[in-house]
Amino acid sequence: MPSISEFVIASMLGGGKVYLIGNVIEQAFNSGYADIHAGSGLSLSLMVLILISMVIYRFFDGEEGESGIW
């Protein structure tokens, strides 16, 4: 979900000179030969990375009174 608007923000702020993962995913789907497999793989990798970072953050959050990860 974060990559939905990421390419718009990068193009507005960076003038199209800065490439973020959202830009690469958007270009993979909208290119002339439409490399949907690469775009899908990048999107899935981004979602897995976000999920892993959320689990790690939740594990090391350290709030009192909670037990376990969830």
Buried (B, 14 or more C-beta within 10 A) or exposed (E): EEBEEBBEEBBEEEEEEEEBBBBBBBBBBEEEEEBEEBBEEBBEEBEEEEEEEEEEEEEEEEEEEEEEEE
